[in-house]
Every structure is written in C-alpha cells, then in structure tokens.
C-alpha cells in the first residue's frame, strides 16, 4: 500500500516540495492545507553536467531539510515512472538521471514521490485551484514548453509509464510543422510555447516594443469557453494571480512581452498570438473529444496573455469541438500562480491516493 503522510496530533505535517524546470529550480515547505510556508529558487545551470545540476538542487533544499515528513517532486519529462529516472527535454545534462533514488538516499526513511512537472501543476489546480470539484479536467501549462496533466474520475491519470497528458506533443501542424525537441514534427509545443512564439515572431519581423516585462501592467484575463456561460471576458471565478505570486519568465525578450505588443496592436505580434491560440484550440478540442473533459485550466507565463491568445483559442475550439458533449468544455486560467508546481508536488503525499497509485510507496 502507498504510504500516506498523516499525523494524529502533534505538530502539523510539513512536506518538502521541489519543482525542477529548465530555467529555475524551486523548493518549499508545504502545510497540510497546501499553503507554502517557506520557499526558495535557484537558476538551473545551463549546459551543466548531471552532477552539477544535482548539487545545485541539493544546495537549494539543504536549508529546508529539517522536520519534514516526506518529499514531493515535479520534474520535466519524459521520465521512467514511478522509479523517477528523469530525462527532461529542457535539461540535457540529465538523461535517465536517478533523481528519486538520489533524494531517497538524502532523506532516508521518508517517502519520496516524483511526477511530471505539468502533472503536478494539474494536480495543484484540481486540489486547491481552479479545477476543484472537476471530475474530468486537463491542466495545461504554456510557458517554456507546453505540458499537461489529466484528471479523470477525480484521479490523476498516470498512463503505463507516468507520461500521460503530454498535450504539448499532440501534432497540430503535420505537413509544414517545425521540428520539435522530442524528435517529431509539428507538435503543439513548436507553435505555442513561449520560445517558439518569440522565435516565429522575430523571424517574421517583430521588433519588441517593450524593454522588459516590468514596463507594462497586466490585466488578468478571465475566460470561460463553452456553451454554458462561455465567452471571453466572462465573470470567471478563478483569475490568475498577479504580483509576487504570479508566473514569471526569466528571459528579457519573452512571450509575455510579445503578448503585450499584441495587445497594443503590433501586427506581427498579433499574428503570432493568433497562430498559437488556434493551435491550442485545436489541441484542446481533440483532447476533449478523446477524454470527455468538462474543464481545461491554462497556467504558465501565457495564461495572462488575454484576448490576443484566448480569442483565437475560443474560435478554434468552437470550430472543432462540434459534438454536444464536447461543447460543454470550459477553459479558464489557472489560479495558483508561480508556486503551483510546489503545491502539486506536495499533494502527491498530502491528498491521499487521489494523485498517487495505491500500490507504490
């Protein structure tokens, strides 16, 4: 049986949560209600070898390694799961790196649970965010890459290898698409990820009008797409956070700068966001027909892009989700912001067996 982290009386359970990404690593202490009590970040060293990456992570978690009851980890995939050998596409130095085994050795006697980082984001939104109560949900992150986690019948779907939900590698441009880091061609990630958006826009003549993200304000976008109460600008219940808790990107010329230029009417920026939004809508329509979804949450840096992205997304979704059950799907921005990955990683231990198989420790 899976080991459940429960304490009857005494101090509350505290989970060490870790979120490993291509540009940053984050760690934090998570209370039983999902609140982040302490957290820290470190830059992921670019071009580093496996051991340099490991020691960067070890140094980050060191100060947080006191009285914890378990360790939850979200890391980019693909991976061998639940063994926790990771090969993140955006961290070339780790290929079949035994991350779960290394953490188990560092925290002897404690349960260590590791899952795909996008799955952890979906879990966070389902447990404490915009997806609470949904029985059929896809949680998406659109940022440096495009990933997803799938919740069906109120439980995280792992798939045979733990890699279910990789919507970023659904093919949306099979004929003329760009080569993807996964080795395929025309994946959603080659169109809608932040770097892909910026690359396409620069190649088509975009000159950034904003010097940095901090030069402009964001109006949080609320979207609820579907036949019932849908449409852009609706009174969605879950707006993305702004300020210190909001998603941030660590590059100067980013897709958020591109989105701001699109909102200001830049023609190339508008075309780039239109292209990405339509690709997202097509992919979501396909996923909805396959899985009978009632909700899709979108987090990551582009979740706050607003009308230039969500309008073409809605148009493409309505164009392609034609069956009655599929037209019910709603698309909303993720609610939990920058620390969602930590919350979801902790939920692998704190939420019973809803997000972790009963047969694994």
N, C-alpha and C positions, 0 to 999 in steps of 0.2 A: 504493500500500500504506500501511496505517496505520503511523505512526512508533512504534516500540516503544522504551521507555526502558530501555536495557540498557547497563551499563558493564563492560567487561572489564578488571579490575584497577583500581587507584587507589581513591580514596575511594568509599564506597557511594553509590548513587543516593539522592537526597532529593527528595521530591515536596512541593510546596506544595499543601495541600488546603484547600478553602473550603466551608463549609456555610452557606447563606443561608436563614434562616427568618423567619417573621412577627414573632417576638418577640426573636430574637437572631441575630447573625452569629458564626460561629466560623471560625478558621483555625488550621492547624497544619502542622508538618513531619513527614512520614511516612517511615519507613525501609522498605527493601525487604521486610521481614517483616511489615509492617502496623502496627508499633508507632508510637505517637505520641510523638515526642521533645520537642516544644515545641508549645504551643497557647495561644490567647487568644480572648477573647469580647468582643463589644460588643453593646449593646442596639440593636435595629433601631428607628430613629426612627419613631414613629407619625405618620401623616398627612403625611410628608415628601414633597417632590418628588423627581424622578428623580436630579437631581444631588446633592442632599443625601444620598440613600441611597448613591450611588456613592462619594462621598468618605468616608462612614462606613466603607465596605468598604475603600477604598484606604488609609485611615489604619490600619485593623486589620492589613492584610497587609504594610504597609511594613516593619516591623521584622523580618519573616520572609522578606524577598525577596532574601536573599543568594545562596549557592551552591545553587540548586535546578535540577533537570533537567526539570521540567515542572509544569504546574498542572492540578489536577483540581478540579471544582466540582460541588456538588449544590445545586440551587435549586428552590423550589416551582414548580409548573406552573399552567396549561399553558405550553408553550413551542414555538417553532419550532426543530426539531432536525434535524440537528446544528449548524445555524447559531448557536444559542444566543441567540436573541431571546426574552426571558422576560416573562411576564405573570402573576406569582404572584397567586392569588386573595386571599391574605392580605397582599399588599404593593401597594396600589392605585397607589402612585406610579410603579411600573414597568409599563408597558404596551408590549409589543414593545421592551423595552429591550435594546440590543445588548451584553449582558454578556460574551459570549465575545469579541466584537470588541474591546471595551474592555480586557479582560485580555490579549488577544493584542498590542495596542498597548503595553501596560505591560510585557510580557515578550517583547520581540521575539526571534524565533529559537527560542522554546520551544514545545513542543506544549501546547495548552490544550484540555482536554476537559470538557464540561459536560453534565450529565444531570439528570433529575428527582431531587429530594432523596429521595423514597421509593424510587426505583430504586437510589440509592446505598446506602440502608440495607439493601435486599435483597442487593445485591452484597456488602456488608460481611459479612453473616451467612453468605452462601454461601462466601465466600473464607476467612474467618477465624473464623466464629462457629458458631451452632447449626445452620446448613444445610450444613456441609462434607460433601461426598460426595453430596448430593442431586442427582438429575437432573431433578426436576420439583417446583419449590418456588415458593411465593408468600411473599414477605417483606412484612409489613404493619407500618405504624406507626399507632398510635392515640394521638393527642395533641391538639394544637390543631386538627388536621384528621385525616382518615383517608386514607392513601395506601398504595400498594403497588408492588412490582416483581416481575416474573415471570421465573423461570428455567426454561427447558425445554431438555432435552437438554444440560444443564450450561452453557447460554449465556443471557445476558440477552436477553430479547425486547424489542426496541425498538418494534415496530409501524411503520406507514408514517411517522408524524410524531414518533416517540420518546416517545409518551404512553401506551404500553401499560402496563397494570397499575393503572389508576385505579379500584381497587375501591371507593374512597370514594364514587364516583358511580354504583355499582350501585344500582338502585332497590329498596328494601325496604318502603316504605310508599306504594304508588302512588295510593291513594284518599284517604287522610286525612293524608298526609305534609306536613311543613313545607317552606317554600320554601328552596332551597339557594343558596349563593353562586354556584354555576355557572349558575343560571337555571332549573334543574329543580326537581322536587318529589319529596320522599320519598327522597332519596339516603341511603345508609348514614351519610354524614358528618353529616346533620341529626339523627341519633339517637345515634350512638356517639362522636362527637368530644367532647373534654373540655368546651369551651364549651357545646355542645349539651346535654350531660348536666347541667351546672350550671344552665343556663337552665331546663330542664324541671323539675329538682328544686325550684328556688326558686319557680317558678310553681305548684308543687303543694304548697307549704307547708313545704319543708325549711328548717330553721334550723341552720346549721353548728355543730357541737358542738366543733370544733377551731379554735383561733385561728390555727394555721399548720401547714404540713407538718412542721415540726420538732418538733411536740408529740407525735408518735407514732412508734413504730417500725414498720418493715415486715418481715414475714416473707416472704422471696422465695417466689413461688409457682411450683411446678413442675407443668406439665400435659402430658400426652401423650394425645391424644384419637384413638381409632381402635380397630379390632377387636383389634389385637395389642399388648398391653402398655399399653392406654389407660387413661383414667380420671384423675380429679383426685387430686393428692397422690402420683402415681407417682414413681418414682425417675428423674426426667428427668436427662439428662446435663448439660444446659445451664441453669443458673439465672441469672436476671438479676443483674447486679452491684448491690451496694449501696454506700453511702458516696459518696466523691468521684467515682467513675466512673459512678454510676447516673444515669438520666434525672431531670432536674429540670424543674419548671414555674416560670414567672416571675410568676405571679399569686398573690395571697394566698388567695382562695377558689377552689380548684381541684377538678378531678375526683378527685384523689388524696385530698383532704380528704373529699369525698363518699364515696369508697370506704371510707375509714377509718370513717366513720359507719355505712356499711352493715355493715361487719364487727362493729360494736358493736350492731347490731340496729335502727338507725333505720328506721322503716317506709318513709318516702318515699325515703330513700337506697337501700334495698333494691329498691324498685320501679323506680327509675331505672336501677340497675345490671342488673336483670333485663331491662328493655326493651332496653338497649344490648347485653347479652350475646346475647339471642335474635336481634337484628338481625345481629350479627356472625356467628353460627352459620348463619343463612340465607344470607348473602352468601358465606361460605366454602364451604357446600355447593354453591352454584351454580357458583362458580369451580372447585371440584374436579370436578364433572361435565363442565364445559367443557374443562378442561385436563389431566385425569387426574393430579392432584397427589398426591405422596406426603408432602409436608411443608408446613406453614404456620408461619412464625415471626411472633410479635407483639411489637413493640417500642413504645417511647413511654411516656409517663407512666402509662398504664393497664395496661401489661404486668405491673405488680406489684400489681394490684388484688386478686388472689387469688380465693377461692371465690365471692364475690358476683357477679363478672363471668364467670368461667370455668365455673361450674356451669350457668347458663342457656345459655352458648355451646355447651357439650357437649351439652346436651339438644336444642337446636335443630339442631345439626349431625347428631346421630344420627337425629333425626326426619326430616330432609330428605335426607341422604346415604344413600339406600337401596340403590343398585346396589352390587354386590360390589366393584368396583374402587374406588368412592368411599369405602367403609367403611374402607379401609386408611389413609386420611389421618391424620396426626398433627399436632397443634397444640402448639407449645412456645413459651415465652417467648424473646425474643431474648436473646443472650448478651453483646453488646458494650457496652451502656450508652450513655452520653452522647456518646461520641466516635465512634460507629459511622458517622455521616454523613461524618466526615473520612476514616475508613478506606476507606469505599466510594468516595469521590471519588478517593482516591489509587489505588485498584485499577483505575480506568479506564485508568491508564497502567502500573501495575506488574504486572498479571496477563495480559500478552499481549493476545490478541484475544478472550478469553472474554467480556468485558463491553463491547467497543467494536468497531464494524464494521471489517472489514479494509480497506475502500475509503476510509475517511476518515482524515485526518491526526491 
